[in-house]
């Protein structure tokens, strides 16, 4: 991997860590995991306690976070942990 690609990947990893931690804090979750489906360009995020929120509340809380960090996925799917 060339230096620019490596720096870009490290930046992507850091952005992903920030995203997961911010969502974890926002939803007051103690557990979180994620999975990237490269084939479908989809990010799956599992958060503990997510089932305590309605779909509208999830969109209201997560929407601004996702817009701010602007992760380049075709789709981001939230799942309860």
C-alpha positions as CSV (number, residue, x, y, z in Angstrom):
1,X,0.0,0.0,0.0
2,X,1.4,3.3,-1.0
3,X,1.8,6.1,1.6
4,X,-1.2,8.2,0.4
5,X,-3.5,5.1,0.4
6,X,-2.3,4.2,3.8
7,X,-2.9,7.7,5.2
8,X,-6.4,7.7,3.6
9,X,-7.2,4.3,5.2
10,X,-6.0,5.4,8.6
11,X,-8.1,8.5,8.3
12,X,-11.1,6.4,7.3
13,X,-10.5,4.1,10.3
14,X,-10.3,7.1,12.7
15,X,-13.5,8.6,11.3
16,X,-15.2,5.2,11.8
17,X,-14.1,5.0,15.4
18,X,-15.3,8.6,16.0
19,X,-18.6,7.8,14.4
20,X,-19.2,4.6,16.5
21,X,-18.2,6.3,19.7
22,X,-20.4,9.3,19.0
23,X,-23.4,7.1,18.3
24,X,-22.6,5.0,21.3
25,X,-22.6,8.2,23.5
26,X,-25.7,9.6,21.8
27,X,-27.8,6.5,22.3
28,X,-26.3,5.9,25.8
29,X,-25.1,2.5,24.7
30,X,-22.6,0.4,26.6
31,X,-22.0,-2.0,23.7
32,X,-21.5,-1.3,20.0
33,X,-20.1,-3.1,17.0
34,X,-20.0,-2.5,13.3
35,X,-19.5,-4.5,10.2
36,X,-18.7,-3.3,6.7
37,X,-20.1,-5.1,3.7
38,X,-17.7,-4.0,1.0
39,X,-19.7,-5.9,-1.7
40,X,-22.8,-3.8,-1.1
41,X,-21.0,-0.7,0.3
42,X,-23.1,-1.0,3.5
43,X,-22.1,-0.2,7.1
44,X,-24.0,-2.1,9.7
45,X,-24.0,-0.6,13.2
46,X,-25.2,-2.6,16.2
47,X,-26.0,-0.5,19.3
48,X,-27.1,-1.8,22.7
49,X,-30.4,-0.2,23.8
50,X,-31.3,0.9,20.2
51,X,-34.6,-1.0,20.5
52,X,-35.6,1.6,23.2
53,X,-35.9,4.2,20.5
54,X,-38.5,4.7,17.8
55,X,-37.4,4.9,14.1
56,X,-38.1,8.6,14.2
57,X,-36.0,9.1,17.3
58,X,-33.1,7.1,15.7
59,X,-33.2,9.3,12.6
60,X,-33.4,12.5,14.7
61,X,-30.4,11.5,16.8
62,X,-28.2,9.8,14.2
63,X,-29.0,12.0,11.2
64,X,-27.0,15.0,12.2
65,X,-24.1,12.8,13.3
66,X,-24.0,11.0,10.0
67,X,-24.2,14.2,8.0
68,X,-21.4,15.8,10.0
69,X,-19.0,12.8,9.5
70,X,-20.2,12.1,6.0
71,X,-19.1,8.5,5.8
72,X,-19.0,7.4,2.2
73,X,-21.3,4.3,2.3
74,X,-24.2,3.6,0.0
75,X,-26.3,2.6,3.0
76,X,-25.9,2.7,6.8
77,X,-28.1,0.3,8.7
78,X,-28.7,0.4,12.5
79,X,-29.5,-2.8,14.4
80,X,-30.2,-3.5,18.1
81,X,-27.4,-5.2,19.9
